[in-house]
Amino acid sequence: MTDTSSETAALSDATHLGRVTLRVGSLDSVVPFYRDIVGLSVDRDGSRAVCSAGGDPLVVLDEDPDAPRRTREQAGLFHLAIRVPDRGALGDALTRIRDGASLSGASDHLVSEALYLRDPEGNGVEIYRDRPREEWPRKHDGRVAMDTLHLDLEPLLIAAHGDDHAPAGTDLGHVHLESADLARSVDFYTDALGMNLRDDGYPGATFVAAGEYHHHVGLNRWNERTAPAGKSRGIESFEVVVPDTDTLDGVRDSLEQAGHTVEASGDTLVVSDPDGIEIHVTVAA
């Protein structure tokens, strides 16, 4: 194992998110949303459904009819964010949403264009496309600058390719979480896990990422959650995919030195964030 002394493991641009797992009460109610609206292919086996794009699993749905609904106090998912490769694919997503669902929002974030909606169990879902990195605005300290501006939808519809599915190259761009203690969560994701602080200019929210991406994890206190996520419906876990075993070893050392319990299985580490959400840190295949 790599000796990192007391240094934080620094995650590079070669790190990305893999898949997010949601605990749901009914696959029958949720699967059509991810298949027909988000545009993912679905492989259903018993109480589990794996939703993919281009053969890559992005959203895993675990059915547990006995799981309680999330309370107003519990931390957990604000939204999961499916990233499509181009503006035409985002226009296709908007077409599917208009045909079979309802938008809850649409925003120009300067670094990206995003559509927001909710699945049938109330989980927030963002579908977005990134602008080229060279177009991302920067603050005086070099960090990325983001905002929430009006997004004109008609040009998106005009740009649509006409596809009824999410294309290859679609992935899980980020997850946005509601935290019970923002400072504690930011410390975990930066000082222990090794992500970089990318934007803390939003009131009550902070955005962190591996390398120079605008954000892989958003954290907010907007709804003033006070309790851990627990075993209720909603987010169960998500993957952080690192490029090699040296990086994985560095992450493990950093997490353990920060006092976190880490379980290891092959090329995967499992650790829980301060709100009890499992993170699976795994080596790219």
N, C-alpha and C positions, 0 to 999 in steps of 0.2 A: 504494500500500500504506500502511496506517495506520502512523504513527510511534508505537510503544509505548515508545520509549527502552529502559530495562532492566527495565520492569515485566513481571510475569507476566500472560499473557492469562487473564482471569477468565471461566470458563464459567458461564453463568447457568442458571436453571431451564428456559429454552427449549431447552437442549441435552438430547439423549437418545441412547440407543444405537440402532443400526439393525439390522444383521444380523451374525451370527457365521459364519465359514467354518471347517469342519472337514475335515481331510484323512483319508480313510478307506480301508481296504483293499478293501472290497466294498460297493457300493450295495445289492446284493441282500440282504445281511444287516442293513443299518442302516435302509434306507428304511421297512420295515414298522413299526419301533419309532416313528419320528417321525410316521408316518401314523396308526397304530392306537392307540398308547399316548398319545403327546403330543397327538394329535388335529389335526395340521397337514395341509393339503392339499399334495400333492407334484406338481411339474412336473419330470419327468425327461427329460433330453436328453443322450444319450451318456454320458459319464463324470461328469456333473454332475446333481445333483438340488436343486431349490430348494423349501424347505418354508415354507409361508405360512399366515397366519391373516387372514381378511377381506381377502385380496388383498395383504397386506403381507409381503414375504419376511423371515423371522426366522432360519432356519438354512439355510446352503448346504453341501452335501456334495460334496466333490471326491474322486472315486475315483482312487486310485493304488495298485494292487496291489503295486508294488515298494517303497513307502514302509515303512521299518522301524518296528517297534513302539517306542514310547517306552521309554527305559530308566529305571531307578530314580533315576538321577542328574539326568535332564533336567527343567528347568522346563517349565511349560505350563499346561494347563487343570486346575483343581480341579473346577469345574462351570460350565456355562452355565445361565442362569436365565430361564425362560419365565414371564412375569407375566400372569395372567388377570385379567379386570376385576372379578370378584366371587366371593363365597364359594361360590355355586352352581356356578360353572364349575370351582372347585377341587374341589368334591365330585364333579363329573363326571370330572375327571382321576383322582381316587382310585378311582372305579369302574372306569375303563379299566385302571388299574394292577392292581387286584385281579383283573381278568379275564384279564390277559395278561402281567403282569410281576411284579416283586418290589420292594417298598419297601426302601431301605437306611436310611431315616430319615424322621422327621417332627418338625417343631419349631415352637414358638411363639417368634418373635423379638421380641415386643412391638410392633414396627412392621409385622409381617407374619406370615402363616401359611404354612408351606412343607413340601412333600413332596420327598423325595430318592430318586433311583434312578440306574441306569447304563444306557447304551445297549449294544448288543451288542459294541461294540469297547472298552468300559470307560470311555467318556467320562462324567463326572459330569453329571447333569441335575437341576436344581431346577425345580419348578413351584410357583408361589406366588401369593398375592394380598396386596396391601397393605391395611392398616387405613387409615382416613381420616387425613390428616396431622395434623389437630387432636388426634388420640388418641395420637400418637407421644410417648413420654416424652422428657424433656430432662435433660441433666446441668446442673450449676451454671454451666458455661461456655457453655451454649446449644447445645452439640452434641447430636445425637440419641443416645439410650441404647438399646442393643440387648442381647439376652440369648438364650440357647438353653435353652428350657423344653420340657416335655412337651406334645405336641399331641394332644388327644383326637380320634380319627378318627370316631367314630360320629356326632357332630353334623354333620360334613362330609358324610357319606353321606346324612344326612337332608336337608341343604340342597341336594343335587344337583338340577339342572334335568332331567336325563335325556338330555342331548345327547351324541352320540358324537364330537363334534369341538370344537376350541377356537374360541370365538366371535370375531367382530369385536371389536377392542379389545385382543386379546391381543398382547403385544409381547415384545421382548427387554429384560427389566428391568435385568439386570446380568450381568457375567461375573466369576468368581472365579478367580484365577490363583495358581499356585505359583511363587514367585520364588526365584532363587538368591541374591539380595542384597536383603533387604527395604528397607533404608534407601535404597539406590540407586533401587529401583523407586518408592518413595513420592516421592522427590525428582522423578523423571521425571513422574509423573502429577500432582503438585501444582505444583512450581516451573516446569516446562517446559510441560506440556499445559494447565494452568490449572484443575484440579479442586481441590476443597476437602477438607481432612482432616475426616472426619465421625465416626470412632470408632477409637481406638487402644487400647481397653481390653481387648481379647482378647489373651492371651499369644501372641506369635508371629504376630499378624495385624493388619492395618490396613485400614480401609475409606475410600474416597474417592468424591467425587461432584461432578458439575456442580451448581452452585446448592445448594439445601437438601434434595435427595433424600437418603435414608438411605445408599445407596451405588450407584454405577454400576460400580465396580471394587473387588473384594476382592483382597487380596494376603496370602499367608501363607507361613510357613516350616515348617509342621507336619511335612512329610515330608523336610525337610533336603535339598532339591534343590541341586545344585552346578553344573550345566552348563546352557547355553542350550537353548531348545526345539528348535532345529534343524529339519530337514525330516522329522521322524518323523510318525507318525499322531497326530492330535489337533488342537488349535487352530492354525489358519493365520493368521487375521486377524479383526478385528471393526471395526465402524463406530462412529464418534462423529459424530452428526448435529448440526450447529450451525445457528442460525436464519438467518444472513445472511453475505454476503461480508465485511463488516467484521469480524465475529467470526473468520472463517476467516483473514483477513489478520493479525489479532492473534495467533492461534495460531501461524501460520507464523513470525512475528517472534520470538515467545517461544521456540519450539523451536530456531530457528537461533541465537539469542543464547545458548542453553544448550549449544550445540555439537553438536546433532543434525542428521543429514543428512535433508533433506526433499525428496521428489519431488512435483511438482505436475502434475496433469492436469485441466484444466478447473476445476471447482469442487470438486476433491478433492485433499487432501494425503495422502501416504503416508509414514509414519515407523515405525521399529521401536523397541519399548520395550527396556529393558536386557537382556531375556531373548530378544530376537529375534522377538517376536510383532509382526506388522504391525498398525498402527492406521491405518484410512482415515478421515480427518477430512473430512466432506463437508457441503455446504450442503443444507438441507431443500428438497425439491422444491416 
